[in-house]
């Protein structure tokens, strides 16, 4: 399963695995909505992602913007593979919030 959401009372961790593209966009959107509605802190682990298409990057960026507007913390967690960093950079998102500690 390429997408997995783990929720606790104060935080949510969304783990993405493999290629995250238009094929899983609806599921990613739904899990981001659940994560944002159920926690004060949302972390997205991309350590096992092999790549992101523009749809996935747009959904992550929209979630980060929504979190900020709602007063929630939102960050990409842990080490990111080079293809993921390139996808974010190619889309122009050089200032994506990143936190350490989860890979």
DABELCOR-V320881 format. One record per residue. N is the residue number from 1. RES is the residue in one small letter. PHI is phi as a letter, one per 20 degrees, with the letter a starting at -180 (999 if undefined). NEAR is the number of other ideal C-beta (glycine too) atoms within 12 Angstrom. Layout:
n->N res->RES phi->PHI near->NEAR
n->N res->RES phi->PHI near->NEAR
This chain:
n->1 res->x phi->999 near->12
n->2 res->x phi->f near->25
n->3 res->x phi->c near->33
n->4 res->x phi->b near->23
n->5 res->x phi->d near->29
n->6 res->x phi->d near->22
n->7 res->x phi->d near->21
n->8 res->x phi->c near->15
n->9 res->x phi->g near->10
n->10 res->x phi->d near->14
n->11 res->x phi->b near->27
n->12 res->x phi->c near->33
n->13 res->x phi->c near->33
n->14 res->x phi->d near->44
n->15 res->x phi->d near->28
n->16 res->x phi->d near->43
n->17 res->x phi->c near->23
n->18 res->x phi->m near->24
n->19 res->x phi->e near->25
n->20 res->x phi->d near->39
n->21 res->x phi->b near->26
n->22 res->x phi->g near->18
n->23 res->x phi->f near->15
n->24 res->x phi->d near->28
n->25 res->x phi->f near->26
n->26 res->x phi->f near->16
n->27 res->x phi->f near->24
n->28 res->x phi->f near->37
n->29 res->x phi->g near->24
n->30 res->x phi->f near->18
n->31 res->x phi->f near->33
n->32 res->x phi->f near->37
n->33 res->x phi->f near->23
n->34 res->x phi->f near->22
n->35 res->x phi->f near->40
n->36 res->x phi->f near->35
n->37 res->x phi->e near->19
n->38 res->x phi->d near->22
n->39 res->x phi->b near->26
n->40 res->x phi->e near->20
n->41 res->x phi->c near->27
n->42 res->x phi->c near->39
n->43 res->x phi->c near->40
n->44 res->x phi->d near->48
n->45 res->x phi->e near->34
n->46 res->x phi->d near->41
n->47 res->x phi->g near->25
n->48 res->x phi->d near->27
n->49 res->x phi->e near->39
n->50 res->x phi->e near->22
n->51 res->x phi->r near->28
n->52 res->x phi->c near->40
n->53 res->x phi->e near->28
n->54 res->x phi->f near->20
n->55 res->x phi->f near->24
n->56 res->x phi->f near->41
n->57 res->x phi->f near->34
n->58 res->x phi->f near->25
n->59 res->x phi->f near->35
n->60 res->x phi->f near->44
n->61 res->x phi->f near->28
n->62 res->x phi->f near->22
n->63 res->x phi->f near->36
n->64 res->x phi->f near->31
n->65 res->x phi->f near->20
n->66 res->x phi->f near->21
n->67 res->x phi->f near->31
n->68 res->x phi->f near->18
n->69 res->x phi->f near->12
n->70 res->x phi->e near->19
n->71 res->x phi->m near->11
n->72 res->x phi->d near->26
n->73 res->x phi->e near->24
n->74 res->x phi->b near->34
n->75 res->x phi->b near->31
n->76 res->x phi->e near->41
n->77 res->x phi->d near->32
n->78 res->x phi->m near->23
n->79 res->x phi->f near->19
n->80 res->x phi->d near->31
n->81 res->x phi->f near->25
n->82 res->x phi->g near->16
n->83 res->x phi->f near->22
n->84 res->x phi->f near->36
n->85 res->x phi->f near->23
n->86 res->x phi->f near->19
n->87 res->x phi->f near->32
n->88 res->x phi->f near->33
n->89 res->x phi->f near->17
n->90 res->x phi->f near->17
n->91 res->x phi->e near->22
n->92 res->x phi->n near->13
n->93 res->x phi->d near->26
n->94 res->x phi->e near->13
n->95 res->x phi->d near->14
n->96 res->x phi->f near->28
n->97 res->x phi->f near->25
n->98 res->x phi->c near->27
n->99 res->x phi->c near->24
n->100 res->x phi->e near->15
n->101 res->x phi->o near->15
n->102 res->x phi->c near->25
n->103 res->x phi->c near->20
